[in-house]
Amino acid sequence: MLENDLAKLHCNTSVPTHPPLAPGPSNSMS
Protein backbone atom coordinates (compact mmCIF):
# COMPACT_ATOMS: atom_id res chain seq x y z
CA MET A 1 0.00 0.00 0.00
CA LEU A 2 2.77 2.38 0.96
CA GLU A 3 4.73 1.48 -2.15
CA ASN A 4 1.68 2.10 -4.31
CA ASP A 5 1.22 5.51 -2.72
CA LEU A 6 4.84 6.44 -3.37
CA ALA A 7 4.67 5.17 -6.92
CA LYS A 8 1.41 7.01 -7.47
CA LEU A 9 3.00 10.22 -6.29
CA HIS A 10 5.94 9.73 -8.64
CA CYS A 11 3.60 8.89 -11.49
CA ASN A 12 1.45 11.89 -10.67
CA THR A 13 4.48 14.07 -11.33
CA SER A 14 4.88 12.49 -14.75
CA VAL A 15 1.72 10.64 -15.76
CA PRO A 16 -1.14 9.96 -13.30
CA THR A 17 -3.02 7.87 -15.85
CA HIS A 18 -0.21 5.34 -16.13
CA PRO A 19 0.49 2.75 -13.40
CA PRO A 20 3.19 3.22 -10.73
CA LEU A 21 5.99 2.71 -13.24
CA ALA A 22 7.93 4.63 -15.87
CA PRO A 23 6.35 4.88 -19.34
CA GLY A 24 8.98 2.41 -20.54
CA PRO A 25 8.41 -0.68 -18.36
CA SER A 26 4.78 0.31 -17.87
CA ASN A 27 4.09 0.20 -21.60
CA SER A 28 5.70 -3.23 -21.81
CA MET A 29 3.59 -4.54 -18.94
CA SER A 30 0.45 -3.01 -20.41
C-alpha distances in whole Angstrom, upper triangle without the diagonal:
4,5,5,6,9,10,10,12,14,15,16,19,20,19,17,18,17,14,12,15,18,21,23,20,19,22,23,20,21
4,5,5,6,9,10,11,12,14,15,17,19,19,17,19,18,15,12,15,18,21,22,20,19,23,24,21,22
4,5,5,6,8,10,11,12,14,16,17,17,15,17,15,12,9,11,14,18,19,17,16,20,20,18,19
4,5,5,6,8,10,10,12,14,15,14,12,14,12,9,7,10,13,16,18,16,14,18,19,16,17
4,5,5,6,9,10,10,13,14,14,12,14,13,11,9,12,15,17,20,18,16,20,21,19,20
4,5,5,6,9,10,11,13,13,12,15,14,12,8,11,13,16,18,17,16,19,21,19,20
4,5,5,6,8,10,11,11,10,12,10,8,5,7,10,13,15,13,12,16,17,15,16
4,5,5,6,9,10,9,7,10,9,7,5,9,11,13,16,15,13,16,18,16,16
4,5,5,7,9,10,8,12,11,11,8,11,12,14,17,17,15,18,21,19,20
4,5,5,7,8,8,12,11,10,7,8,9,12,14,14,13,16,18,18,18
4,5,5,5,5,8,7,7,6,7,7,9,12,13,11,13,16,15,15
4,5,5,4,8,9,10,9,11,11,12,16,16,14,16,19,19,18
4,6,7,11,11,12,11,12,11,12,16,17,15,17,20,20,20
4,7,9,9,11,10,10,9,9,12,14,13,14,17,18,17
4,5,6,8,9,9,9,8,12,13,11,12,16,16,14
4,5,7,8,10,11,11,15,15,12,14,17,16,15
4,7,9,11,11,10,14,14,11,12,15,14,12
4,7,7,8,7,11,11,7,9,12,11,9
4,6,8,9,11,10,7,9,12,10,9
4,7,9,11,10,8,11,13,11,12
4,6,8,7,5,9,10,10,11
4,5,6,6,8,10,11,12
4,6,5,6,9,10,10
4,5,5,7,9,10
4,5,5,6,9
4,5,5,6
4,5,5
4,5
4
